[in-house]
Amino acid sequence: MRQGILALATAGALGLLLGSAITASAVSPATATISLVCLSAGTNQTITVNAPAGTFVDVLVNNGSGSASGVTNAQGQFVDSFTVASSTSGTVGVGVAAFLSDGLAVGDSSFNVVSGEVSPCPATSGNTTTFAVDVIDQTQASLAVKKTCAAGVSGSATFATTVVTEGTLSGPSVVIACGATVNLPKIPTGWSFKLHESTPPTNGVAAADVTLQVAVDAAVTTINNTAASVATPAPTAATLANTGGGSGNPMLPWPVLLGGAILALAGLGLLRRRVTG
């Protein structure tokens, strides 16, 4: 048994501090290897996590640079490579979390950064360490989440997850199709999962963030997507069709038309007088 997993005196990325009383089981379904236990500032560092293929892992480095998360490949590895900042010195804490089928597993270790051109670090063969990533030895449970969608909304929603305890820990993305129910990864009871809908279903409005506390007998949580409103196009002015076979003349004002008619009648009378005279 090990206590104080990730309880490192750090800030930032390892401000996680999963708790000073966390106890891990003796079984180590995952491990992590620090390639250089001792190195100079500005040197490349590599942390390799070994866990079952498809496992989501979160690597935390207490100076922030080097923290990364992702999924183990087909060979069961997740590799985090980074350059140690030139301003770094002393002991750097490393924490690893893995979301396994048996529950959340955690482990921690450290490496030492020295300054100056002459490095007191040992030879490479003795400069590597591997540490266990153990399942937390307390009751863990999975929460069920159901996705419902309004009429006209279809497809799947993608959620970014965060584990919330004394600090926070990045969790895996979860995809839930409309009408489907999925189980979130197991984490210790009493801890919480925060879900943020990063991608809503087609024609759906993203649901508000929700935080769910884990309990063995927790009910299924339903998250609904309403339909996005469709803007109504503005009406356009009606235009009468031109049936005169041409572009036509613009309409003249009625006094002009009336004056033209009077002149035409007067001209007709004059013509008649000339003919009869």
Helices and strands as residue ranges (DSSP letters): E 2-3, G 12-16, E 23-24, E 30-34, E 38-40, E 44-50, E 56-61, E 68-71, E 77-83, E 90-100, E 103-114, G 124-126, E 129-135, E 140-141, E 144-149, E 156-164, E 168-170, E 174-177, E 181-183, E 187-188, E 192-199, E 210-213, E 221-225, H 254-276
